[in-house]
Amino acid sequence: MILQPTDTINKKAFNPFDGPKVEKVIYATQSQAEIWIGCRLGGEDANRSYNESVSIVLNGELDSSALEDAISQLVKRHESLRAIFSTDGRFMTVLEEVTIPLDFNDISHLTDSEKKNKVAQYILADANKVFDLVSGPLLRAGLIRLNKNEYQLVLTAHHIICDGWSTGIMIEELGLLYSSNVSSENLKIPDPIPYSDYADEHQQFLISEAFRDTEQFWLKQYQPNVPELNMPTDFPRPEVRNYKSDRLDFPLNSDLLAKLKKTGVRVGSSFVTTLMTAFELFLCKQTGQSDIVLGLPAAGQAVTGKTQLIGHCVNLLPLRSKVVLDQPFNAYLKNRKSLMFDAYDHQQLSFGQLLQKLPIARDPSRIPLVPVVFNIDMGMSNQVFLKI
């Protein structure tokens, strides 16, 4: 008789090649690596702060199976939605297949007030759920049934594989894919753009003359010194900042928005630049400082011409402004318009790469260089939401 260990008899032999099939492995971009480091150093609170969540109300009859199929098709189309990251954050692995289950919740039997509370609780819990960057998946989908003809779709992705621009593309394509599934009509949709193409171009940029020119452009903005914006606060800063946050909605009056748009048109300025310039003046008034740095996210899809690309392509532009208090607003706006064009032309330097070159003393109680970030999300219905 030959005796064998029981675990050899009862367990399948270990296979180092078991696991999901890999489509490709690419270098993570500099911005992705910086997010990975932030999540690693800041722990779960930092990780969940990078969650990008959107909630959409759907009216009419809904085929949940067709929606789940559309989500699967969307994930199959885009490399970023099938991505996970190496344990050191240097590499992004694109898997051949990733399943995103549709978390279905039927609350149609509840009262209106109970539904409202339940939806709010679900959205909050989902937005705070931590993603595993190594194991994935880095996208979640939930569907809440409010009544026979009303649903709420909740999509949450980690910022390391997604940005605001990408969210718009996801919603647009998901609608097209779902409509095709329920109607059985042929879908007319552009071929997806591989994120690996964008990442490869990024690696080439890092060793190019254009990178050195871009780096010098930003370093020149902060000579001979780097200003520090000090917002008036009710309480002293904690010794070490944390990632806890809250949200305050302050809708802008439609008449005010119309006037701002007209003001921008008169000097040939975009609405984003006009509203940002007004906000800079507001910061000047609140802080009593005329030398201000304001962060502005810029979508890399636009500058690279990859407008249908889903992935993390955003860079934070630290825009420095020196307010001349007796200068007319229109004159100041014209000057900011020109500087904005220059900044957008040099947007491919990551925020972390710039910080490494600037003489900024690290303060654990503060976000370096840009404690205030300005962003505009025009939304799906052209409503304006101000994010600060």
N, C-alpha and C positions, 0 to 999 in steps of 0.2 A: 504494500500500500504506500502511495505517495501522498504526503500531507501538504496541503496548500493553505496559505493564510486566508482567513475568511474574507478579508476585504478584496482579495484577488478574485475570489469566486463570485462574490455578491455585487461587486461594483465594476462598472465599465472602465476599461483602461484609460488613463489620462491621455488626452490628445491635445498637444500644444496648439494645434491649428483649429480647434473648435472655436466657435464664436461667429459673429456676423461677418459676411464677406466684405472685403475692402475693395472699393473701386479705385481710389487713389489716395496718396498722401502728399500734402503740399506744405510749404512753410507758412506758418501763420503770419499775417501782416503785423507791422509794428504796433498798430492800434489794438489789434486783437491780443497781442502779447501783453500789452499794458493793462488791458482789462483782466486777463488771466492773473497777472501779478497782484492787481488790486483785490481780486476775489480771494486769492491765496493768503495775502497778508491780513485782509480785513475780516476773514471768516464768513460765516453764513449771512451776517447782516450786510456785508459788502456785496456778497453774491446776489442776494435778493434785490438789492438796490439797482441792479442792472436788468431786472425783468421788464420787458416791454409788453404791456397788456392793452388790448383793445376790446371793447364790447359793442356789439351791433344788434339793434332790434330788427327782427325779421317779421314782416306782416304777410299773411296769406298761408295757404296750405303748404306744408313742408314735407318733403320726402327725406327723412333722416338717413336712410341708406344711400341715397344719391349724394347727400352732403358728405357722408363719410367717405364715399368713393372719390368725391372731388378733392377732399383733403389728401387722400392717398396719391392722387394724380399730381397734385400741387407739390407734394414732398418728392415724388419721383422726378419731377421736372427740374428742381433746383438743388444744387449740390449743398448749399449752406444748410438747408433743412434736414440733411442727412449727415451732418457733421458732428464729430466729437473731437476732443483735444488730448494731446499727449500729457503725461504727468508733469512735464516741465514747461508746458505751454508753448513750446517752439513749433509744434507741428499740428496741422489740422488734418484729420482723417475723414474722408468721404466714404460712407458705407454704401453698398449697392442697394440695400433695402432698409427702410426704417418704418415701423408701424406706429402711427399716431392714433390711438383709440379715441373715439368721440365719447366723452363723459356726458351721458344723457341724464337729465334730472327733470322729472315731471312734477311741477308744483301747481298744476292747474286747479287742484282741489282746495287750495288755500284762499283766504280772503285777500283783498287787494293790499291791505297793510302788511299782512304776513308775507305776501309775494315780494313786496318792496324790500322788506327786511331780509328775506331769504336770498334775493338776488345780490343785495349789497354785501351780505356775509360771504357768498360764494366768490364774488369778484375780489373781495379783500383777501380771502384765504388763498385764492389762486395766484394773485399778484405777489403774495408773500412766500409762496412755496419755492424752496431752493432747487435749482437745477444741478445735476451732477455733470460737470463739464467733461469728465473723462468717460463716463459710461453712456450719457445721453438717455433718451433723446432730449433735444434742447428746444422743443416746441410742444405745447399742450393745446388741446381743443376741448371746449365744453359747450353743451347745448342745454338750455333751460326752456322747458315748455311752460308758458304762462297760461295759455288757453288754446283752443282749437286752432286759431289762426294767428297766434302771436308767440314768437320765440325770441330768445336772446342768445346770441353766439358769442362766446368768449375765447379769444385767441391770445396766448401768452408765449413769448419766445425770449430767449436770453439775448441780450444786446451784443454778445460776442459773435452771433450769427445773423443779426438783424439790426435794422435801424428804422427811423421814421419813414424814409423813402420806401424801404422794403415793405413795410406794413401796408402802405397804399397799394403796392403791386400785388401783394398777397390777397388782399380783399378784392381787387379788380379781377384777378385770375380765378379766384375761388368762385366768384359769381358767374364767370364765363363757363367754367368747368361744370358747375352745378346745373346751369341752364342747359348745357349740351347733354348732360346725363338724363335729365327728366324729359327732354324733348326728342332725344335720339337723333338730333341734327349734327351734321359735321361741324366740328369746332374750327374756327379760324382764329388762330392765336400764334403770335410770333414764336419761333424757336427760343428756348431758354438760353440765357447767357451763362456759361460756366463761371462760377466764382474763382475757379483755379486760374482762368485767364487773367482776371483782375489781380489776383495774388502774385502771379508770375510777373506781370507788368510792374507791380509794386517793388518786387525784388530787383528788377532791372533799374528802376528809378533810383533806388538807394545807392547805386554805384555810378550814377550818371552825373554829368556836369549840371543838369537841371536841378538835381538834388542840392548840390553845393550852392547854386544861385538862390534857390528857395531858402536854404538855411541862412544865408547871408542877408536876405531880405528881412527875415524876422529878427535876426540879431541886431540889425540896424535900427529897428523900431524901439529897441530897449537900450539905446546908448544916449547918455552916459549912465543912466540909472534905471531902476525898475520900480515903478510906483506901487504902493500898497493901499488898496481900497479898504477903508474902515467904515462899515455900516453902523449906524447908531442902533444899539440893542438895549432891551430892557434889563438884561442880566449879563454878567460877565461871561466870557467864553469858558467852557470847560478846558481843563489842561490838555485833554486828548479828545479830539472830535470823534463823534460816532456817526453812524449811518441812519439814525432814526430821523424820520421826516413827517411832515404833514402837508396837507393840500388846502389852499384857500382859493376859491373861485371868485373872480371879480369881473363880471361881464362888462365889456366896453360898450358904451352907448353908440348906437348905430349912426346917430348924427355926428358924433365925434369922429368915428371911423371914416365917414364920408368926407369930412373936412380934411382929415389927414391925407386921404387919398388924393384929393384935389390939390393940396399943398405940394405933394410929391410930384404930381403930373406937371405942375407949373415949372418945376426945375428939372424935369426929366429923371426923377428919382423913383425907384420901385417902392411899393408899399412897405416891404420889409425894411429897407434902408430908412424910410421916413419914420416908421414907428420905432425902430431901434435908436435913431438919432434923438427922438423925443424922450425916450427912456434914459439915454445918456444924460440929457439935461436934467431929468428928474433925479438921477443919482447925484449929479453935481449939487443940486439944491439940498438933497437930504444929507449928504456927507460934508458939504462945505469944501470939497476937493475939486479942483479943476483938471487934474491929471488922472484919468480913469482908464482902467482896463476892464473890458466887458467880453465875456466869452460868447461866441456865436458858432453853433454847429453848422458845418457845410457838407452837403452830400457829395460824395465822390462819384456817384453815378453820373451826375450832370457834367462834371469836368472831363470825365473819360469817355463820354458818349454812350455809356452802357445804361441807358435809361430804364431798361426792363430787368435790371440785375437785382436779385435778392441776396443780401449779405451785409456784413458790417463794412461800410464804405465811408463812414463819417469821420471827419476830423474837426477838432475844436480850434477855432481861430481866436486867438487872444487879441482883440482889437483895442489899440491904445488911442485915446482921444484926449486932446488938450483943449478944453473949452475956454473960449474967449467970451467972458460974460457980457460985454457990451456989443457983441457981434449980432447982427440980425439973424433970425432963425434960417431964412432962406439961404443966406450966404454960408452959414455953418453947414447946412444940409448939402449944398453943392460940393463943399470940401469933403464931407464924409462920403458922398457918392463916389468921388474919384478914388478915395482910399479903399472903399469897399471893393471896387473893381480890381485894384492891385492885390488885395488880400485874397480874393477868390482865385486870381491867377497863380497864387502861391500857396494853395491850400493843401498840398500833398505832404507837408511835413507834419508828423504826428506831434501832439501836445507834449508827450513824454520826451521826445527827442529834443524839443526846444528847451524844456526845463533843465535837461542835463547840461546845456550850454550857458544858461543864465546864472548870474551870481545872486541866487536867492537863498537866504538862510532858511532852512527847513524849520517850520513851526508846527508841532503836532496838533495844535488847536485850530489850525487854519488849512483851507484848501489853497495851495500855492498859486499865485498869479491871478486866478480868475475865481474869486469867491462868489461872483454873480454871473450867471449864464442866461442869455436871452435867446428865445426860440419862438417861432411862429408856426403853428400847425393849422393849415387852412381847412383840414377835415374833408369829409366826403361830400359835404353840402355847401362848401365855401363859407361856412361859419368860421369865425376866427377864435382861436383859443390861445391865450398868451401863457407861455410856460417860462417860469423864472426859477 
